[in-house]
Amino acid sequence: MKTTHFPVVMAVLAFTAGFAQPAFAQVSRTPWQMHEGQPVIKLDAELPSNGALPENGYIAFQHAAIPAEGKGWVPAPNPETIGFGGSTASQIDAAGGTCRRAVDYTYFQTFVDVPAGSRVDEFKIAFQGMDDASRITIFNSTYPDGQVVDGSYVTRAAVGSSTATTDLHALVTSGRNRVVITQVDWCPTGNTLQSAQVQLNGSTVKTAAVSAPQVQANRPTEFCSPATEGALEVTFVNASKQPVSFHWMEFDCAEGGGPELAPGEQTKGITYPGHIFRARGAGGQTLTHFVAGADALSFVVNDALVTKVAAEGEPYTEGNCSPRSEGRFQVTFENLFNEPVTMQWIDFDCNPKVLRQIPAHGRTEELTYPGHIFRFVDKTGAQLRTLDVAPTDEQPYWIADH
């Protein structure tokens, strides 16, 4: 049941796993990520007063659908503790729902790495300020589709009390364990998960240190957002004439979710210093990368940037440069696409240099040197293919989908 003022409450979910030898320092986890999931779901029948109890069949979670890794996941408001919601955060009223006749799911994930040979005597997640209920799902090599048990469910505790320690040792394996919290709200006005701390052998497990991205010539060589603190409000602006999407680059360098903006649209969001966002145009082409900071709080895409990428190609990020080699020879490239492609040479400093256009189904020849790299982009600037050439390769080189 929701109330306007939330006391600090504690619910402890624990799972214990035994491995061969103590190795606390080696066990690490990634910062918490959040996914908003599906919109509020209105129910045909009213939930019982507590839909997260076994006698009620955990009915409050029957419509939950944990999102796959990747798209849609963004940093939690506080990557260390989650810090989600509050006393007025419920979306049920705004969606036209009423108490126990609607559910709203929010998802949180962290990846816990347990090295082979490690020993974990006690491993638990301690919740503070959690309302209405949560469920833990473990994904790993043993349970690739995720697994829950009766003890995976935790309900909001009364002031000064906690839930029983839950033993999930049978679900935990050495290696990568994806731990997902499904947070359910079934009654307005509040919806909160103040804190979820991963605890190992009585101590809180901190997130693994991630180095800030290196930036050279406005081109990050790595696109991994670092685990930093100090929330920043940033503005995403699409000042171009085409749809643009912004994608948060996750801690493991995977491309995540972010706002999708129509021409002329803008929106605000919360991120952290050093976090990286990739901007994509209507054709899926990478337009640029933005790095958040105290002096970088507006991420603006305009027509000039779109035009520049179309003419010069999207940022080249593979990190391979043409070598200074000897033995000049001739190569032939054939464009199998139904539209022209632009041919570029990647120079000795890894910078793309536009050479010429190859017509649809056309050919071109070039005198070059062993190991030199050529890139081909479409009319939007999206990279189609890169090739490093050698005199012993079969020719022509085909520019096509592969």
Protein Blocks (a to p, Z undefined) as FASTA:
>chain_A
ZZfbdcddddddddddddfbdcfklpccddddddebjaddddfbdcdfblcbfkloommm
mmgccddehehiacdfblknoogajjklpfklmnopaehiaccdddddddddddehiacf
bdcdddehiafbdcdddddfklmnopadfklpccdddehiacddddfklmpcghjddddd
ddddfbdfbdcdfbacddeehiacddddddddddeehiafbdcdcddehiaddddddfbf
bdcddddddfkopacddddddehiacdddddehiacddddfkopafbdcdddfklmbccd
dfklmmmmmmnopadfklpacdddehiaddddddfbfbdcddddddfkopacdfbdcdeh
iacdddddehiacddddfkopafbdcdddfkbccddddddZZ
